[in-house]
Amino acid sequence: GKHGESFDFVFVDAEKENFIEFHEVLLKLVKKGGTIAYDNTLWLGTVAMSEDEKIEDKWWKKRKPTLEFNTYIADDCRVESTIVSIGDGVTLCRRI
């Protein structure tokens, strides 16, 4: 579209279930060398917990989509990425 590759930086704080879809759209909108930041990617630490450590359902239910997103980003060769353990975790993706 007319906004293709026109952004240097995007911050995403939205429903975890849609992060992968957002990522696919944003890769078309962010310039090469630009950054996409995804909020809450440690999700209260649940991404590092075992099933035995399960916490309250309202938080636990977002664990699976967050884990799936983290794996998706780690395997995405279109970006360089890292999870910064500030607050509830921020994943920074640099488009290459």
N, CA, C and O atoms as a MOPAC input file, in Angstrom:
PM7 MOZYME 1SCF
protein

 N      0.81300 1    -1.18700 1     0.00000 1
 C      0.00000 1     0.00000 1     0.00000 1
 C      0.85400 1     1.24600 1     0.00000 1
 O      2.07800 1     1.17800 1    -0.10900 1
 N      0.20100 1     2.38100 1     0.12200 1
 C      0.90400 1     3.65800 1     0.01800 1
 C      1.79000 1     3.94900 1     1.22700 1
 O      2.62000 1     4.85700 1     1.17200 1
 N      1.63100 1     3.20400 1     2.30800 1
 C      2.45100 1     3.43100 1     3.49800 1
 C      3.59600 1     2.43000 1     3.61400 1
 O      4.28900 1     2.41400 1     4.63200 1
 N      3.80800 1     1.60700 1     2.61400 1
 C      4.85400 1     0.58600 1     2.66800 1
 C      6.21300 1     1.15600 1     3.00700 1
 O      6.64400 1     2.15700 1     2.43500 1
 N      6.87800 1     0.51100 1     3.94000 1
 C      8.22000 1     0.87100 1     4.39200 1
 C      8.36100 1     2.35100 1     4.72500 1
 O      9.34800 1     2.98300 1     4.34700 1
 N      7.38600 1     2.90400 1     5.42600 1
 C      7.45200 1     4.33300 1     5.75200 1
 C      7.67500 1     4.62300 1     7.23400 1
 O      7.74700 1     5.78800 1     7.62300 1
 N      7.78500 1     3.59200 1     8.06500 1
 C      7.95600 1     3.80900 1     9.49800 1
 C      9.32700 1     3.33800 1     9.96600 1
 O      9.83800 1     2.31400 1     9.51300 1
 N      9.91100 1     4.10900 1    10.88700 1
 C     11.19300 1     3.73900 1    11.49600 1
 C     11.00000 1     2.91000 1    12.75300 1
 O     11.83100 1     2.06300 1    13.08100 1
 N      9.89300 1     3.15700 1    13.46100 1
 C      9.66700 1     2.51500 1    14.75600 1
 C      8.17500 1     2.31300 1    14.97600 1
 O      7.36800 1     3.19900 1    14.69600 1
 N      7.82100 1     1.14200 1    15.47900 1
 C      6.43600 1     0.84700 1    15.84700 1
 C      6.46100 1     0.15500 1    17.20600 1
 O      7.28600 1    -0.72500 1    17.45000 1
 N      5.54500 1     0.56300 1    18.09000 1
 C      5.39000 1    -0.06100 1    19.40200 1
 C      4.04200 1    -0.76300 1    19.42400 1
 O      3.01600 1    -0.15200 1    19.12400 1
 N      4.03700 1    -2.04800 1    19.77800 1
 C      2.80900 1    -2.84000 1    19.78200 1
 C      2.49300 1    -3.26500 1    21.21300 1
 O      3.27800 1    -3.95700 1    21.86100 1
 N      1.32900 1    -2.83500 1    21.68800 1
 C      0.80300 1    -3.26400 1    22.97700 1
 C     -0.65400 1    -3.62300 1    22.72600 1
 O     -1.54600 1    -2.78800 1    22.87500 1
 N     -0.88200 1    -4.86800 1    22.34700 1
 C     -2.21200 1    -5.28800 1    21.90200 1
 C     -2.45300 1    -6.72800 1    22.32600 1
 O     -1.67400 1    -7.30500 1    23.08400 1
 N     -3.53500 1    -7.29600 1    21.83000 1
 C     -3.88600 1    -8.67100 1    22.16600 1
 C     -2.81000 1    -9.64400 1    21.69300 1
 O     -2.44300 1    -9.66300 1    20.51900 1
 N     -2.32100 1   -10.44100 1    22.61700 1
 C     -1.23600 1   -11.38500 1    22.32800 1
 C     -1.61000 1   -12.37600 1    21.22600 1
 O     -0.75000 1   -12.79700 1    20.45300 1
 N     -2.88200 1   -12.74900 1    21.15200 1
 C     -3.32700 1   -13.71300 1    20.15300 1
 C     -3.12200 1   -13.20300 1    18.72300 1
 O     -3.11100 1   -13.99300 1    17.78000 1
 N     -2.96200 1   -11.90200 1    18.56300 1
 C     -2.83100 1   -11.30800 1    17.22500 1
 C     -1.41600 1   -10.82700 1    16.90500 1
 O     -1.19100 1   -10.26700 1    15.83200 1
 N     -0.47200 1   -11.03000 1    17.79900 1
 C      0.87800 1   -10.52200 1    17.57500 1
 C      1.49700 1   -11.02900 1    16.27300 1
 O      2.15000 1   -10.25600 1    15.57200 1
 N      1.31300 1   -12.29100 1    15.93400 1
 C      1.91700 1   -12.82800 1    14.71000 1
 C      1.32000 1   -12.14000 1    13.48800 1
 O      2.05000 1   -11.79800 1    12.55700 1
 N      0.01500 1   -11.93300 1    13.47700 1
 C     -0.62600 1   -11.23400 1    12.35600 1
 C     -0.14600 1    -9.78800 1    12.27900 1
 O      0.11900 1    -9.28000 1    11.18900 1
 N     -0.03200 1    -9.12200 1    13.42700 1
 C      0.49500 1    -7.75000 1    13.43600 1
 C      1.90100 1    -7.72200 1    12.86300 1
 O      2.24300 1    -6.83500 1    12.08100 1
 N      2.70800 1    -8.68800 1    13.24900 1
 C      4.09300 1    -8.75800 1    12.79400 1
 C      4.16000 1    -8.82100 1    11.26700 1
 O      4.95100 1    -8.11100 1    10.64700 1
 N      3.34000 1    -9.66200 1    10.67600 1
 C      3.34900 1    -9.80400 1     9.22200 1
 C      2.97700 1    -8.49500 1     8.52500 1
 O      3.58000 1    -8.14300 1     7.51200 1
 N      2.00500 1    -7.78600 1     9.04900 1
 C      1.61000 1    -6.48800 1     8.47100 1
 C      2.71100 1    -5.45800 1     8.69000 1
 O      3.05700 1    -4.70700 1     7.77800 1
 N      3.25600 1    -5.42400 1     9.89700 1
 C      4.25300 1    -4.40300 1    10.22500 1
 C      5.54300 1    -4.57400 1     9.44200 1
 O      6.21300 1    -3.58500 1     9.14600 1
 N      5.90500 1    -5.79200 1     9.10200 1
 C      7.11300 1    -5.98800 1     8.29500 1
 C      7.01200 1    -5.28400 1     6.94500 1
 O      8.03300 1    -4.94300 1     6.34800 1
 N      5.79700 1    -5.06500 1     6.46100 1
 C      5.58900 1    -4.35500 1     5.19900 1
 C      5.60400 1    -2.83800 1     5.39500 1
 O      5.80600 1    -2.08700 1     4.44200 1
 N      5.39000 1    -2.39600 1     6.62400 1
 C      5.29100 1    -0.96500 1     6.90500 1
 C      6.57600 1    -0.35700 1     7.46100 1
 O      6.79200 1     0.85000 1     7.34500 1
 N      7.42800 1    -1.18100 1     8.06400 1
 C      8.65100 1    -0.68600 1     8.70800 1
 C      9.81900 1    -0.76500 1     7.71800 1
 O      9.99200 1    -1.76000 1     7.01400 1
 N     10.60600 1     0.29900 1     7.68700 1
 C     11.77300 1     0.36200 1     6.79800 1
 C     12.81500 1    -0.67200 1     7.19200 1
 O     12.86500 1    -1.09600 1     8.34700 1
 N     13.64100 1    -1.07900 1     6.24600 1
 C     14.79000 1    -1.92100 1     6.58700 1
 C     15.64700 1    -1.14000 1     7.55900 1
 O     15.92500 1     0.04100 1     7.35100 1
 N     16.06500 1    -1.80900 1     8.62800 1
 C     16.79100 1    -1.13400 1     9.69800 1
 C     15.88000 1    -0.55100 1    10.76400 1
 O     16.35400 1    -0.11000 1    11.81100 1
 N     14.57300 1    -0.54400 1    10.50900 1
 C     13.60200 1    -0.03500 1    11.47200 1
 C     13.33700 1    -1.04500 1    12.57100 1
 O     13.72600 1    -2.20900 1    12.47000 1
 N     12.67500 1    -0.59100 1    13.61700 1
 C     12.45100 1    -1.41900 1    14.80000 1
 C     10.96800 1    -1.55600 1    15.10400 1
 O     10.20400 1    -0.59400 1    15.02800 1
 N     10.58300 1    -2.77900 1    15.45100 1
 C      9.24500 1    -3.05300 1    15.97500 1
 C      9.44000 1    -3.53600 1    17.40700 1
 O     10.21800 1    -4.45900 1    17.65100 1
 N      8.74100 1    -2.92300 1    18.35100 1
 C      8.81400 1    -3.31100 1    19.75700 1
 C      7.46700 1    -3.90200 1    20.17100 1
 O      6.41600 1    -3.29600 1    19.96300 1
 N      7.52300 1    -5.08600 1    20.75700 1
 C      6.32100 1    -5.77200 1    21.23200 1
 C      6.35500 1    -5.81200 1    22.74900 1
 O      7.33500 1    -6.26500 1    23.34100 1
 N      5.28900 1    -5.34100 1    23.38000 1
 C      5.23600 1    -5.24900 1    24.83900 1
 C      4.72900 1    -6.54400 1    25.47100 1
 O      3.99300 1    -7.31500 1    24.85500 1
 N      5.14200 1    -6.75500 1    26.70700 1
 C      4.64200 1    -7.85000 1    27.56300 1
 C      5.00800 1    -9.24600 1    27.06400 1
 O      4.20600 1   -10.16900 1    27.20400 1
 N      6.18000 1    -9.42200 1    26.49500 1
 C      6.54500 1   -10.72400 1    25.93000 1
 C      7.13200 1   -11.69300 1    26.95700 1
 O      7.46400 1   -12.82700 1    26.61200 1
 N      7.26300 1   -11.26700 1    28.19800 1
 C      7.59900 1   -12.21400 1    29.27200 1
 C      6.33800 1   -12.62400 1    30.03700 1
 O      6.35200 1   -13.60000 1    30.78800 1
 N      5.27900 1   -11.89600 1    29.84800 1
 C      3.94300 1   -12.15700 1    30.40400 1
 C      3.99800 1   -12.67100 1    31.83900 1
 O      3.71700 1   -13.83700 1    32.11600 1
 N      4.36900 1   -11.76300 1    32.74200 1
 C      4.44100 1   -12.03800 1    34.18200 1
 C      5.38800 1   -13.19000 1    34.51200 1
 O      5.27100 1   -13.81200 1    35.56800 1
 N      6.31500 1   -13.47000 1    33.61600 1
 C      7.24500 1   -14.57000 1    33.83000 1
 C      6.67700 1   -15.93000 1    33.46700 1
 O      7.36900 1   -16.94000 1    33.59700 1
 N      5.43100 1   -15.97500 1    33.01500 1
 C      4.79800 1   -17.26700 1    32.71700 1
 C      5.50100 1   -18.00700 1    31.58700 1
 O      5.44600 1   -19.23500 1    31.52800 1
 N      6.16000 1   -17.28000 1    30.69200 1
 C      6.82100 1   -17.94900 1    29.56800 1
 C      7.98300 1   -18.82300 1    30.03200 1
 O      8.44600 1   -19.69200 1    29.29300 1
 N      8.45100 1   -18.59100 1    31.25200 1
 C      9.54500 1   -19.39500 1    31.80400 1
 C      9.04300 1   -20.40700 1    32.84300 1
 O      9.83600 1   -21.16200 1    33.40600 1
 N      7.74200 1   -20.42200 1    33.09500 1
 C      7.17300 1   -21.32700 1    34.09600 1
 C      6.80100 1   -22.66900 1    33.48500 1
 O      6.55000 1   -22.77800 1    32.28500 1
 N      6.77000 1   -23.68400 1    34.33700 1
 C      6.28200 1   -24.99600 1    33.89900 1
 C      4.77600 1   -25.04800 1    34.14900 1
 O      4.21300 1   -24.18700 1    34.82400 1
 N      4.14500 1   -26.06300 1    33.59800 1
 C      2.70400 1   -26.25900 1    33.81200 1
 C      2.38900 1   -26.41300 1    35.30100 1
 O      1.29100 1   -26.06400 1    35.73500 1
 N      3.33200 1   -26.92900 1    36.08900 1
 C      3.12900 1   -27.12700 1    37.52900 1
 C      3.04400 1   -25.81100 1    38.29300 1
 O      2.49600 1   -25.76100 1    39.39500 1
 N      3.58200 1   -24.75400 1    37.71200 1
 C      3.62300 1   -23.45700 1    38.38800 1
 C      2.45500 1   -22.55900 1    37.99800 1
 O      2.46300 1   -21.36400 1    38.29300 1
 N      1.46200 1   -23.12500 1    37.34300 1
 C      0.33900 1   -22.36100 1    36.79900 1
 C     -0.19700 1   -21.34200 1    37.80100 1
 O     -0.39400 1   -21.63300 1    38.98000 1
 N     -0.42800 1   -20.11900 1    37.27600 1
 C     -1.00300 1   -19.05600 1    38.09700 1
 C     -2.44500 1   -18.81900 1    37.66800 1
 O     -2.98200 1   -19.55100 1    36.83600 1
 N     -3.05800 1   -17.80700 1    38.23300 1
 C     -4.46600 1   -17.48700 1    37.97000 1
 C     -4.79400 1   -17.54000 1    36.46900 1
 O     -4.03900 1   -17.02400 1    35.64500 1
 N     -5.91200 1   -18.16200 1    36.13100 1
 C     -6.29800 1   -18.39200 1    34.73300 1
 C     -6.29500 1   -17.13600 1    33.86900 1
 O     -5.89100 1   -17.19000 1    32.70800 1
 N     -6.74100 1   -16.00500 1    34.41700 1
 C     -6.83100 1   -14.79900 1    33.58600 1
 C     -5.45500 1   -14.38500 1    33.05100 1
 O     -5.37000 1   -13.73500 1    32.00900 1
 N     -4.39200 1   -14.74900 1    33.74700 1
 C     -3.03700 1   -14.46800 1    33.27200 1
 C     -2.47000 1   -15.65000 1    32.49700 1
 O     -1.80500 1   -15.46500 1    31.47700 1
 N     -2.72800 1   -16.84700 1    32.96900 1
 C     -2.15400 1   -18.05200 1    32.37300 1
 C     -2.61400 1   -18.25300 1    30.92600 1
 O     -1.85600 1   -18.75600 1    30.09700 1
 N     -3.86600 1   -17.85700 1    30.62200 1
 C     -4.40900 1   -18.11700 1    29.28700 1
 C     -3.65900 1   -17.36000 1    28.18600 1
 O     -3.73500 1   -17.74700 1    27.02000 1
 N     -2.94100 1   -16.29700 1    28.53200 1
 C     -2.16300 1   -15.55100 1    27.52400 1
 C     -0.75200 1   -16.11500 1    27.37900 1
 O      0.01000 1   -15.67000 1    26.52000 1
 N     -0.40300 1   -17.09100 1    28.21600 1
 C      0.93700 1   -17.68400 1    28.16400 1
 C      1.19300 1   -18.36300 1    26.81900 1
 O      2.22900 1   -18.13700 1    26.19500 1
 N      0.24500 1   -19.19700 1    26.37300 1
 C      0.44900 1   -19.96200 1    25.14400 1
 C      0.64700 1   -19.05900 1    23.92300 1
 O      1.61800 1   -19.25400 1    23.19100 1
 N     -0.23800 1   -18.06900 1    23.66900 1
 C      0.00300 1   -17.21200 1    22.50600 1
 C      1.30200 1   -16.40500 1    22.61900 1
 O      1.93100 1   -16.09300 1    21.60800 1
 N      1.69400 1   -16.07300 1    23.83200 1
 C      2.95400 1   -15.34200 1    24.02000 1
 C      4.13700 1   -16.24900 1    23.70000 1
 O      5.07600 1   -15.82900 1    23.02500 1
 N      4.09800 1   -17.48800 1    24.18100 1
 C      5.15000 1   -18.45700 1    23.84500 1
 C      5.21900 1   -18.69300 1    22.33900 1
 O      6.30800 1   -18.74500 1    21.76600 1
 N      4.07000 1   -18.83600 1    21.70300 1
 C      4.03600 1   -19.06100 1    20.24900 1
 C      4.64000 1   -17.87400 1    19.50200 1
 O      5.39400 1   -18.05100 1    18.54500 1
 N      4.30500 1   -16.67400 1    19.94400 1
 C      4.85900 1   -15.47600 1    19.31300 1
 C      6.37300 1   -15.40900 1    19.50700 1
 O      7.11000 1   -15.13200 1    18.56100 1
 N      6.83200 1   -15.65900 1    20.72300 1
 C      8.27200 1   -15.61000 1    20.99700 1
 C      9.03400 1   -16.60100 1    20.11500 1
 O     10.10800 1   -16.27800 1    19.60600 1
 N      8.48700 1   -17.79600 1    19.93500 1
 C      9.11500 1   -18.79400 1    19.07100 1
 C      9.09500 1   -18.33300 1    17.62100 1
 O     10.08500 1   -18.48500 1    16.90500 1
 N      7.98900 1   -17.77900 1    17.19100 1
 C      7.84000 1   -17.28600 1    15.81800 1
 C      8.89500 1   -16.21700 1    15.50900 1
 O      9.54100 1   -16.25400 1    14.46200 1
 N      9.05600 1   -15.27400 1    16.42700 1
 C     10.03800 1   -14.19700 1    16.23000 1
 C     11.46200 1   -14.75800 1    16.24900 1
 O     12.29500 1   -14.36200 1    15.43400 1
 N     11.73500 1   -15.66100 1    17.16000 1
 C     13.07900 1   -16.24800 1    17.24700 1
 C     13.45200 1   -16.96100 1    15.95700 1
 O     14.62700 1   -17.00300 1    15.59300 1
 N     12.46900 1   -17.52200 1    15.26000 1
 C     12.70700 1   -18.26500 1    14.02700 1
 C     12.59100 1   -17.40400 1    12.76300 1
 O     12.80200 1   -17.90500 1    11.65800 1
 N     12.26000 1   -16.12100 1    12.91300 1
 C     12.02100 1   -15.25200 1    11.75500 1
 C     13.33600 1   -14.64300 1    11.26000 1
 O     13.91300 1   -13.77500 1    11.91500 1
 N     13.80100 1   -15.10700 1    10.09900 1
 C     15.07600 1   -14.63400 1     9.55600 1
 C     14.97800 1   -13.24800 1     8.93300 1
 O     15.98100 1   -12.72800 1     8.44500 1
 N     13.80900 1   -12.64500 1     8.93600 1
 C     13.64200 1   -11.29200 1     8.39900 1
 C     13.96700 1   -10.21600 1     9.42100 1
 O     14.05000 1    -9.03400 1     9.08600 1
 N     14.15200 1   -10.63300 1    10.67800 1
 C     14.45700 1    -9.68300 1    11.74900 1
 C     15.58100 1   -10.21000 1    12.63600 1
 O     15.80100 1   -11.41600 1    12.74900 1
 N     16.27700 1    -9.27200 1    13.25600 1
 C     17.16300 1    -9.59600 1    14.38200 1
 C     16.34200 1    -9.22500 1    15.60400 1
 O     15.72700 1    -8.15900 1    15.63700 1
 N     16.32600 1   -10.09700 1    16.61500 1
 C     15.44700 1    -9.81000 1    17.74100 1
 C     16.08300 1   -10.17600 1    19.06800 1
 O     16.99300 1   -11.00100 1    19.15100 1
 N     15.56800 1    -9.53100 1    20.10000 1
 C     15.96500 1    -9.84600 1    21.46900 1
 C     14.81500 1    -9.47900 1    22.39500 1
 O     14.03700 1    -8.56800 1    22.11300 1
 N     14.72000 1   -10.20500 1    23.50500 1
 C     13.75300 1    -9.84700 1    24.54400 1
 C     14.51300 1    -9.08400 1    25.61800 1
 O     15.49200 1    -9.58600 1    26.17100 1
 N     14.06800 1    -7.89000 1    25.90700 1
 C     14.65500 1    -7.05700 1    26.95200 1
 C     13.81700 1    -7.25600 1    28.20700 1
 O     12.59900 1    -7.07600 1    28.18600 1
 N     14.47600 1    -7.62900 1    29.29800 1
 C     13.72900 1    -7.95500 1    30.52000 1
 C     13.46300 1    -6.71600 1    31.36800 1
 O     13.75400 1    -6.69300 1    32.56400 1
 N     12.92100 1    -5.71000 1    30.74600 1
 C     12.47400 1    -4.49600 1    31.43500 1
 C     10.97000 1    -4.63300 1    31.62600 1
 O     10.25100 1    -5.00300 1    30.69900 1
 N     10.50200 1    -4.33200 1    32.82900 1
 C      9.06700 1    -4.44600 1    33.09200 1
 C      8.59600 1    -5.86600 1    32.85100 1
 O      9.11100 1    -6.81300 1    33.44600 1
 N      7.61700 1    -6.00800 1    31.97600 1
 C      7.04100 1    -7.32400 1    31.67600 1
 C      7.62400 1    -7.90300 1    30.38300 1
 O      7.04100 1    -8.80500 1    29.78100 1
 N      8.75700 1    -7.38500 1    29.97200 1
 C      9.43800 1    -7.87600 1    28.77300 1
 C      9.02600 1    -7.10800 1    27.54200 1
 O      7.83900 1    -6.90200 1    27.29000 1
 N     10.01800 1    -6.68500 1    26.77200 1
 C      9.80000 1    -6.01400 1    25.50000 1
 C     10.66400 1    -6.73000 1    24.46500 1
 O     11.87700 1    -6.84900 1    24.64200 1
 N     10.04900 1    -7.20100 1    23.39700 1
 C     10.82100 1    -7.79900 1    22.30800 1
 C     11.09300 1    -6.72800 1    21.27200 1
 O     10.17400 1    -6.09500 1    20.75200 1
 N     12.37500 1    -6.53500 1    20.97800 1
 C     12.78700 1    -5.58600 1    19.95300 1
 C     13.17400 1    -6.37200 1    18.70900 1
 O     13.97500 1    -7.30500 1    18.77100 1
 N     12.59700 1    -5.98500 1    17.58600 1
 C     12.88600 1    -6.63200 1    16.30400 1
 C     13.41200 1    -5.56700 1    15.34400 1
 O     12.73600 1    -4.57800 1    15.06200 1
 N     14.62200 1    -5.78600 1    14.85000 1
 C     15.18700 1    -4.89500 1    13.83900 1
 C     15.00700 1    -5.56500 1    12.49400 1
 O     15.47500 1    -6.68300 1    12.27800 1
 N     14.32400 1    -4.87700 1    11.59000 1
 C     14.08700 1    -5.44400 1    10.25500 1
 C     15.38100 1    -5.44100 1     9.45600 1
 O     16.05600 1    -4.41600 1     9.36000 1
 N     15.72600 1    -6.59400 1     8.88100 1
 C     16.95200 1    -6.66500 1     8.08500 1
 C     16.63600 1    -6.85000 1     6.61000 1
 O     17.54900 1    -6.93000 1     5.78800 1

